[in-house]
Amino acid sequence: MNGPSPLLCSRCLATLTPGEGSFYVVRIEAVADPTPPSFTEEDLKRDVRAEIERLLRQMRGITEQEAMDQVYRQLTLYLCNACFRVWIEDPARAP
């Protein structure tokens, strides 16, 4: 029987050992624009049923998970101390 998988840094793949204080756990939550849509007079004159059917056709073929991923994502990163120091200063920069 194998033991638990080793914990690795998400950037450099260094082995991380819990309890040593040598890594960070970074939790990222991304939410699609939560601002309610604005509607024009023209929008309100449209056939609502036809618009809903158009949206359903557009979503046909994507899974429930794919639809959810377009609205909400959550990610956990494990970063060694060295990678965290670089990442926290510019999280959008590629490794």
DRENDREN-205934 format. One record per residue: x, y, z of N, C-alpha, C, CB in turn; residue in one letter. Coordinates in steps of 0.02 Angstrom, whole numbers, padded with zeros to 5 digits, always signed. Glycine has a CB too. Layout:
# residues N
XYZXYZXYZXYZA
...
This chain:
# residues 95
+00042-00059+00000+00000+00000+00000+00045+00062+00000-00048+00000+00061M
+00031+00108-00045+00071+00169-00049+00046+00220+00001+00069+00198-00120N
+00092+00263+00024+00074+00317+00069+00042+00374+00031+00135+00342+00108G
+00027+00429+00066-00003+00486+00032+00044+00516-00019-00024+00538+00083P
+00016+00547-00070+00058+00580-00121+00097+00636-00089+00014+00606-00179S
+00158+00646-00112+00197+00701-00084+00165+00768-00103+00271+00698-00108P
+00173+00817-00060+00149+00884-00073+00204+00922-00110+00129+00921-00007L
+00186+00951-00169+00236+00983-00211+00219+01057-00221+00241+00948-00279L
+00269+01098-00228+00260+01168-00245+00228+01172-00314+00329+01208-00243C
+00177+01213-00321+00141+01220-00384+00182+01253-00439+00077+01259-00373S
+00236+01286-00421+00278+01320-00471+00342+01281-00488+00297+01390-00447R
+00379+01261-00437+00445+01231-00450+00447+01156-00436+00497+01265-00408C
+00393+01128-00409+00386+01057-00394+00431+01033-00338+00400+01017-00455L
+00457+01079-00297+00495+01059-00238+00450+01021-00190+00528+01121-00203A
+00477+00971-00157+00438+00934-00107+00427+00977-00046+00473+00867-00088T
+00365+00981-00023+00346+01021+00035+00329+00975+00093+00286+01068+00018L
+00352+00993+00152+00340+00952+00211+00296+00990+00260+00407+00930+00244T
+00234+00967+00270+00190+01001+00318+00222+01003+00387+00122+00966+00320P
+00210+01058+00422+00235+01066+00490+00303+01099+00495+00239+01000+00522G
+00337+01108+00438+00403+01140+00439+00400+01215+00428+00447+01109+00386E
+00342+01241+00409+00335+01313+00397+00372+01335+00334+00361+01352+00456G
+00379+01289+00286+00419+01304+00227+00377+01316+00164+00467+01248+00215S
+00312+01326+00172+00270+01339+00114+00208+01378+00133+00250+01273+00080F
+00173+01403+00081+00111+01440+00089+00056+01403+00052+00118+01513+00063Y
-00004+01409+00078-00064+01384+00044-00100+01446+00019-00109+01339+00093V
-00109+01451-00047-00141+01509-00077-00208+01485-00107-00096+01542-00132V
-00261+01516-00085-00328+01499-00111-00352+01556-00155-00378+01484-00053R
-00370+01539-00216-00393+01589-00264-00466+01574-00281-00349+01588-00329I
-00507+01626-00278-00577+01619-00296-00591+01670-00351-00624+01632-00233E
-00615+01645-00408-00631+01688-00465-00706+01685-00479-00590+01667-00528A
-00736+01743-00483-00808+01748-00494-00820+01792-00556-00846+01777-00431V
-00862+01769-00602-00879+01809-00660-00910+01875-00637-00926+01771-00709A
-00906+01925-00679-00933+01991-00663-01001+01986-00629-00938+02033-00727D
-01005+02006-00565-01068+01999-00528-01116+02058-00538-01054+01992-00455P
-01097+02106-00579-01139+02164-00591-01201+02144-00630-01101+02219-00628T
-01260+02163-00605-01321+02146-00643-01318+02178-00712-01384+02168-00605P
-01344+02144-00763-01342+02172-00831-01388+02233-00835-01363+02119-00883P
-01373+02277-00881-01417+02334-00893-01456+02319-00957-01376+02402-00899S
-01517+02342-00959-01561+02328-01016-01584+02394-01046-01621+02285-00994F
-01586+02395-01112-01611+02454-01148-01685+02442-01163-01571+02466-01214T
-01718+02494-01186-01788+02487-01207-01794+02435-01262-01817+02555-01231E
-01745+02435-01308-01745+02387-01363-01740+02315-01336-01686+02402-01411E
-01697+02305-01286-01691+02239-01255-01758+02216-01227-01637+02239-01200D
-01793+02261-01195-01857+02243-01163-01912+02227-01213-01879+02299-01117L
-01904+02249-01275-01954+02236-01327-01942+02168-01361-01952+02291-01380K
-01885+02137-01349-01871+02073-01380-01916+02018-01353-01797+02054-01369R
-01923+01966-01394-01961+01907-01374-01920+01867-01324-01980+01862-01437D
-01941+01869-01262-01903+01837-01208-01895+01762-01220-01937+01849-01140V
-01948+01730-01241-01945+01657-01253-01893+01641-01307-02015+01630-01275R
-01892+01679-01361-01843+01667-01414-01772+01679-01389-01858+01713-01474A
-01764+01728-01347-01698+01743-01319-01674+01686-01274-01699+01810-01279E
-01719+01659-01233-01701+01603-01190-01684+01542-01233-01760+01586-01141I
-01723+01529-01284-01708+01472-01329-01641+01481-01363-01764+01464-01381E
-01624+01542-01383-01560+01556-01415-01503+01541-01366-01556+01629-01438R
-01511+01562-01303-01460+01549-01253-01452+01474-01239-01477+01586-01188L
-01508+01439-01237-01505+01366-01226-01470+01331-01284-01576+01337-01217L
-01483+01353-01345-01448+01324-01403-01373+01337-01399-01477+01352-01470R
-01357+01397-01377-01286+01417-01371-01250+01373-01319-01281+01491-01351Q
-01286+01352-01267-01256+01312-01214-01258+01237-01228-01291+01326-01148M
-01294+01217-01280-01300+01146-01296-01230+01119-01310-01346+01136-01358R
-01216+01061-01282-01152+01029-01295-01099+01044-01242-01126+01051-01360G
-01113+01089-01195-01065+01098-01141-01091+01064-01078-01052+01175-01127I
-01045+01039-01039-01064+01003-00978-01084+01052-00923-01007+00957-00954T
-01115+01025-00873-01134+01066-00815-01071+01097-00784-01171+01022-00762E
-01017+01059-00780-00955+01084-00752-00926+01141-00795-00903+01027-00745Q
-00928+01132-00861-00903+01185-00905-00944+01249-00897-00905+01162-00978E
-01009+01242-00889-01051+01301-00879-01034+01334-00812-01126+01281-00880A
-01025+01294-00760-01008+01321-00694-00940+01355-00696-01009+01265-00642M
-00892+01326-00732-00825+01355-00735-00825+01424-00768-00779+01308-00774D
-00875+01439-00808-00880+01505-00839-00903+01558-00789-00928+01502-00899Q
-00928+01535-00731-00955+01581-00682-00913+01583-00618-01026+01560-00665V
-00886+01526-00597-00851+01522-00533-00796+01470-00536-00901+01505-00476Y
-00738+01488-00512-00682+01440-00506-00648+01451-00440-00631+01448-00566R
-00624+01397-00412-00585+01399-00350-00523+01357-00361-00627+01374-00289Q
-00467+01382-00337-00403+01349-00348-00361+01355-00285-00366+01379-00410L
-00326+01302-00268-00279+01303-00211-00209+01290-00238-00299+01251-00156T
-00163+01334-00221-00093+01326-00239-00052+01315-00177-00067+01388-00278L
-00002+01274-00183+00047+01264-00130+00113+01291-00157+00054+01188-00108Y
+00140+01342-00123+00202+01373-00147+00255+01371-00093+00188+01446-00167L
+00315+01348-00113+00371+01349-00066+00386+01423-00050+00435+01313-00096C
+00422+01436+00003+00436+01505+00024+00466+01546-00032+00481+01505+00084N
+00515+01518-00068+00549+01556-00122+00500+01574-00178+00607+01515-00150A
+00460+01526-00199+00412+01540-00253+00358+01589-00229+00380+01475-00277C
+00337+01583-00167+00287+01629-00141+00312+01701-00142+00267+01609-00069F
+00374+01712-00121+00402+01780-00120+00401+01811-00190+00474+01780-00093R
+00415+01772-00241+00414+01797-00310+00342+01807-00333+00451+01749-00358V
+00299+01758-00320+00230+01759-00343+00190+01816-00312+00196+01692-00327W
+00197+01827-00248+00156+01876-00213+00169+01947-00238+00168+01873-00138I
+00228+01960-00265+00244+02026-00291+00213+02039-00359+00319+02035-00295E
+00201+01986-00398+00171+01993-00464+00135+01928-00483+00225+02010-00517D
+00076+01917-00454+00041+01852-00464+00024+01837-00537-00022+01851-00424P
+00017+01888-00580-00002+01876-00649+00057+01856-00693-00036+01938-00677A
+00118+01865-00668+00177+01848-00708+00184+01772-00712+00240+01879-00678R
+00199+01747-00771+00209+01676-00780+00274+01655-00746+00210+01657-00856A
+00277+01592-00722+00338+01569-00688+00397+01565-00736+00326+01501-00656P
